[in-house]
Amino acid sequence: MLEVSGITQIFGGVTALEDVSFRINRGDITGVIGPNGAGKTTLFNIITGIYTQTAGQVFLEERDVSGLPPERLARLAMVRT
């Protein structure tokens, strides 16, 4: 299970993501769609530890993995290529 709760990301006064929340259960197939600049890549960068979010939390199997570096998340099976 992957859960994103209240994710907000601000870059120098520009809000890229504001209060994004969702839950994906094991076995679910989920897509993220939106126009250029909507924050899709920023969201994936937060989930995989490339960026540390301004606010909110990321949970993997109910464990708070917010702010963990990419190498630690890779050991938990969250990898970005």
N, C-alpha and C positions, 0 to 999 in steps of 0.2 A: 504494500500500500504506500502510495506517495500522496502526501497532503501538503498543500501550500496554503498558508493562512495569513491573510492581511499583508501580503508582500507589497511594499512600496519602494521604489528606487528613484532617487533624485540625483541628477548630475548637474552640479553648478547652477541650481535654481530651475532646471528643466525637469519636470516630472515625467519619467519614462514609464513607470508603472504606478498605479495607485490602488491600494487595497485589493489586490488580486487574491482570490481564494478558490481552491478546488480540491477535490479528492479523486484519486485514481486507484481503484482496487486491483488487486492481482488478477491478471487475465483480461482486463479491460484494454481495448484499443481506443486511443484518444488522439485527436488531432488538434493542433493549435493553428488557427488561421487569423489573418488580419492583413491590412495594407502595410506597405513599407512604413517604418517608423512607429509601428503600433506597440513595440516592446517584446516581440516574440523572442528574438535573440537574447535580449537582456534577461528575460525570464529563464531561458535555458542556462545562461551564464550564472545566474544566481543558484539554480537548482544543482548545478554541477560544481559549484564552489569557485568559479572564475571571479565572480563579483560577490561582495558581501552586501546584502540588502540594507537599505536605509531603515526599514522597519519590517516587521513580520517574521514568520518562522517557516522552515521547511522540515517536514517530518518524513522519515523513511521507516516503514514498519513500526510506527508510533515512537520512534526515537528522534529527538530533536537533533538534526544535523546542520542547523543554521550556522553558517560561518566556518564550517570545516573546510580545510584546504582540498583542492582537487585530488591530491594523492591519497588522502584518507577516504574521500568519497569513492574513489575508484575501487578501493578494497571492499566497499559496501555495495558494489555493482552499479554505481551511478557514474557513467563515463560520457564525456563529450569528445567526439572525434572531429 
